[in-house]
């Protein structure tokens, strides 16, 4: 164990994996999507000037500069930050016009308060803003505050500290997301331990590690070695815990992540299917099925109880794959009722194979192999990531 300033114990073997992963300081590069796609989805007009690059994905350094620039309207800066972070489009649309959000962003731009105080303010305001959870309001703390010492608390940084420390200051939920009940004190400790890990790395490597760079390192790239290690550790641990959990525990009412959980189940007739669980929905119901045979995504009938109208709305695309019924429920232009007829699931679209269906879903969501329902989440996640 490595003692970090008498406050935290660092697991030496895990720390060695992190340290060995970086012979030079990491550079995150360009991340995310274009801000214009968010503004257009939210039916906002684009600014006429070219001061802000809205049509390309950007680096965190560029996003930071835009967000702290008082000459950039906060809504434009918010779109840039959320596009960088890959926020769900429907969450952006529901949050972008909130007057509470605008007040929070204006406050953060000039804040000289501690990161703990600003976290508590952001958490309180975010509770009044639909679609803005902890993984994304901590992005606002990082990008909009003049200082860069308030780090992003999302599933990967939370899992990283869970793996690195004997006792992490922040809790991770059973499905691998940061606890939305995290307190200001816990967040302060989260940032503090990242600063201490940076100091340890600086002493061990003679490289100019900072807390900001260390946060980039523990987050890592989606296909990075450190990220791969976190996936394997968390999935294995999740599988061990799954025996103590009940089916449906993978559907907590968490509205702070853009993940869609892919679960394992079988239809009564024995045909293999996959269930999709949207944590933002929070109902103890199946949200949708993907048929292993045809790759069709099937939803409940519009009149059925428990239909996930939010999920249907999220899967609408501008190219006409969905058309509106008079009831307001999007319905596939090509139905797939041959698989789930008689079970209440008739709205759907046939993608030809389950691989194609997952590729389509990955344009909207981060797809996670459920550690509760899936009997082999490690293998399933490798398959998902390969698509």
VENSULMO-V526901 format. One record per pair of residues at least 12 apart in sequence whose ideal C-beta (glycine too) atoms are under 7 Angstrom apart, sorted by the first residue. I is the first residue (numbers start at 1). GAP is how many residues later the second one is. D is the distance in Angstrom with one decimal. If there is no record, write none. Layout:
I_GAP_D + I_GAP_D
//
This chain:
1_165_6.7 + 2_13_6.3 + 2_198_6.6 + 4_189_6.7 + 4_192_4.2 + 4_196_6.5 + 5_191_5.5 + 8_157_5.5 + 8_185_5.2 + 8_188_6.6 + 9_156_6.6 + 9_157_4.0 + 10_154_6.0 + 10_155_6.2 + 10_190_6.9 + 11_153_6.1 + 11_154_6.9 + 11_155_6.4 + 14_149_5.4 + 14_150_5.2 + 15_149_6.1 + 17_209_7.0 + 17_212_5.9 + 18_146_6.8 + 18_199_6.8 + 18_200_6.9 + 18_208_6.0 + 19_182_6.4 + 19_185_6.2 + 19_186_6.8 + 21_204_5.3 + 21_205_4.7 + 22_195_5.9 + 25_182_5.5 + 25_183_6.7 + 25_184_6.9 + 25_188_5.6 + 26_187_6.6 + 26_190_5.1 + 26_191_4.9 + 28_31_6.8 + 28_32_5.7 + 28_188_4.9 + 29_30_6.0 + 30_27_5.0 + 30_28_6.3 + 30_29_5.3 + 31_26_6.3 + 31_28_7.0 + 31_29_6.7 + 31_53_5.6 + 32_25_4.9 + 32_51_5.2 + 32_52_4.1 + 32_53_6.3 + 32_54_5.4 + 33_24_5.8 + 33_50_4.7 + 33_53_6.5 + 34_20_6.3 + 34_21_5.2 + 34_22_5.9 + 34_23_6.2 + 34_49_6.0 + 35_19_4.5 + 35_44_4.2 + 35_45_4.5 + 35_48_4.4 + 36_18_4.2 + 36_19_5.2 + 37_46_6.9 + 38_41_4.6 + 38_44_6.0 + 38_45_5.2 + 38_51_6.5 + 38_54_4.9 + 39_15_7.0 + 39_40_5.2 + 41_48_4.5 + 41_51_6.8 + 41_52_6.0 + 42_50_5.9 + 42_51_4.2 + 42_54_5.2 + 47_29_6.3 + 52_14_5.8 + 52_20_5.9 + 52_24_5.8 + 52_28_6.7 + 58_22_6.8 + 58_26_6.1 + 60_24_6.7 + 63_17_5.5 + 63_18_5.8 + 63_21_4.8 + 63_80_5.9 + 64_79_5.5 + 64_84_6.8 + 66_14_5.1 + 67_13_6.9 + 67_14_5.7 + 67_76_4.0 + 67_77_4.9 + 68_41_6.2 + 68_76_6.6 + 68_78_6.0 + 70_39_6.5 + 74_28_5.6 + 74_31_4.2 + 74_32_6.2 + 75_21_6.0 + 78_18_6.2 + 78_23_7.0 + 78_27_6.2 + 79_17_7.0 + 81_58_5.8 + 81_59_6.6 + 81_62_4.8 + 82_54_6.8 + 85_51_6.1 + 85_54_5.0 + 86_172_6.1 + 87_49_5.6 + 87_171_6.4 + 88_170_4.4 + 88_226_6.6 + 90_41_6.9 + 90_220_6.6 + 90_223_6.1 + 90_224_5.2 + 91_40_3.1 + 94_36_4.3 + 94_37_4.3 + 95_34_5.0 + 95_35_6.2 + 95_36_4.4 + 95_37_4.8 + 98_31_4.8 + 100_25_5.2 + 100_28_4.9 + 100_29_5.6 + 101_28_5.3 + 104_18_6.2 + 104_21_4.4 + 105_35_6.8 + 105_39_5.6 + 107_14_6.8 + 108_32_6.2 + 108_33_6.8 + 108_36_3.8 + 108_37_5.3 + 109_35_5.5 + 111_34_5.6 + 115_26_6.7 + 115_34_6.2 + 115_35_4.0 + 115_73_6.3 + 115_76_5.6 + 116_68_4.4 + 116_69_6.6 + 116_71_6.4 + 116_72_4.0 + 118_23_5.8 + 118_27_6.3 + 118_32_6.4 + 119_22_6.3 + 119_65_4.9 + 119_68_4.3 + 120_64_4.0 + 122_15_4.6 + 122_18_6.2 + 122_19_5.9 + 123_14_6.9 + 131_124_6.6 + 133_47_6.1 + 133_121_6.9 + 133_122_4.9 + 133_123_1.9 + 133_124_6.8 + 134_19_6.1 + 134_44_5.4 + 134_46_5.2 + 134_48_6.2 + 134_122_4.7 + 135_18_6.9 + 135_19_4.0 + 135_20_6.8 + 135_43_6.4 + 135_121_4.8 + 135_122_5.5 + 136_120_6.5 + 138_14_5.1 + 138_15_4.4 + 139_13_5.3 + 148_64_5.1 + 149_42_6.5 + 149_62_6.1 + 150_41_6.3 + 151_40_5.1 + 151_43_5.4 + 151_60_6.5 + 151_64_4.4 + 152_63_6.4 + 153_17_6.5 + 153_25_5.1 + 153_29_6.9 + 153_34_6.5 + 153_37_5.9 + 154_24_6.4 + 155_21_5.6 + 155_22_5.1 + 155_23_6.5 + 155_102_6.3 + 156_63_4.9 + 156_71_6.8 + 156_74_6.6 + 157_58_6.3 + 157_61_5.7 + 157_62_5.6 + 158_12_5.5 + 158_14_5.0 + 158_20_4.1 + 159_13_6.2 + 159_17_6.2 + 159_71_5.0 + 159_75_5.4 + 160_58_3.7 + 160_70_6.2 + 161_29_6.9 + 161_32_6.5 + 163_67_6.1 + 163_70_5.4 + 165_28_6.9 + 169_17_5.3 + 169_20_3.4 + 169_21_5.3 + 169_24_6.2 + 170_12_5.6 + 170_16_5.3 + 170_20_4.9 + 173_79_6.5 + 173_81_6.8 + 174_67_6.6 + 174_71_6.2 + 174_75_6.0 + 175_75_5.6 + 175_77_6.7 + 175_86_6.8 + 175_104_6.8 + 175_196_6.8 + 176_58_5.4 + 176_62_6.8 + 176_195_7.0 + 177_77_5.7 + 177_79_6.8 + 177_80_5.2 + 180_74_6.2 + 180_76_5.7 + 194_17_4.9 + 194_20_5.3 + 194_21_5.7 + 195_16_4.2 + 197_17_5.4 + 198_12_5.5 + 198_13_4.8 + 198_15_6.9 + 198_16_4.1 + 201_13_6.5 + 231_150_6.0 + 232_146_6.2 + 235_136_5.9 + 235_142_4.5 + 235_143_4.6 + 235_146_6.1 + 236_142_6.6 + 238_133_2.7 + 238_139_6.4 + 239_132_5.9 + 239_138_5.9 + 242_129_6.0 + 242_130_5.0 + 245_127_5.3 + 247_126_6.5 + 248_36_4.7 + 249_123_5.6 + 250_13_6.5 + 250_27_5.6 + 250_120_4.8 + 250_122_4.1 + 250_123_5.9 + 251_26_4.9 + 251_28_6.2 + 251_31_6.6 + 251_32_7.0 + 251_33_6.2 + 252_27_6.0 + 252_30_6.9 + 253_29_3.1 + 254_25_4.6 + 255_25_4.9 + 257_22_6.7 + 258_107_5.7 + 258_108_5.5 + 259_20_6.6 + 259_106_6.3 + 259_107_4.6 + 259_109_4.8 + 260_16_5.7 + 260_18_5.8 + 260_101_6.3 + 260_105_3.8 + 260_107_5.6 + 261_16_4.2 + 261_18_6.6 + 261_107_5.3 + 261_109_4.5 + 262_12_5.6 + 262_14_6.3 + 262_105_5.6 + 262_106_6.8 + 262_107_5.7 + 262_108_6.2 + 262_118_7.0 + 262_122_6.7 + 263_12_4.2 + 263_14_5.7 + 263_107_4.3 + 263_110_3.7 + 263_111_6.2 + 264_109_5.2 + 264_110_4.6 + 264_111_6.1 + 265_108_6.9 + 271_22_6.4 + 272_20_4.0 + 273_16_4.8 + 273_17_6.5 + 273_18_5.5 + 273_19_6.1 + 274_15_6.9 + 274_16_4.4 + 274_18_6.8 + 274_80_7.0 + 275_14_6.1 + 276_12_4.5 + 276_14_6.6 + 277_93_6.8 + 278_30_6.1 + 278_33_4.9 + 280_30_6.6 + 281_27_5.1 + 281_29_6.3 + 281_30_6.6 + 283_23_5.7 + 285_21_4.1 + 287_21_4.5 + 287_24_5.3 + 288_23_6.5 + 289_51_6.1 + 289_56_5.8 + 290_64_5.8 + 290_67_5.1 + 291_48_4.4 + 292_62_5.3 + 293_46_6.9 + 294_42_6.4 + 294_45_6.3 + 294_56_5.4 + 294_58_6.9 + 295_55_6.8 + 295_56_4.0 + 295_57_5.3 + 295_58_4.2 + 295_59_4.6 + 295_61_5.2 + 295_62_4.2 + 296_40_3.2 + 296_43_5.7 + 296_52_5.0 + 296_53_6.5 + 296_54_4.3 + 296_55_6.7 + 297_51_5.4 + 297_52_5.8 + 297_60_5.6 + 298_38_5.7 + 298_41_6.2 + 298_42_4.5 + 298_47_4.2 + 298_48_6.9 + 298_49_6.8 + 298_50_3.7 + 299_13_6.1 + 299_46_6.2 + 299_48_4.1 + 299_49_6.3 + 300_44_5.4 + 300_45_5.6 + 301_43_5.8 + 301_45_5.4 + 301_46_6.9 + 302_23_6.8 + 302_25_5.1 + 302_27_4.1 + 304_40_5.0 + 309_20_6.8 + 312_17_6.3 + 312_18_4.9 + 313_17_6.7 + 314_50_5.9 + 315_49_6.4 + 316_14_5.1 + 320_13_6.8 + 321_12_6.3 + 321_28_6.3 + 331_16_5.3 + 332_15_6.2 + 332_16_5.4 + 332_17_3.7 + 334_15_5.6 + 334_16_5.8 + 335_13_6.0 + 336_12_3.8 + 336_13_6.2 + 336_14_4.3 + 355_32_5.6 + 358_26_6.2 + 358_29_5.2 + 359_28_5.2 + 362_25_6.8 + 367_17_5.0 + 369_12_4.2 + 369_15_6.0
//
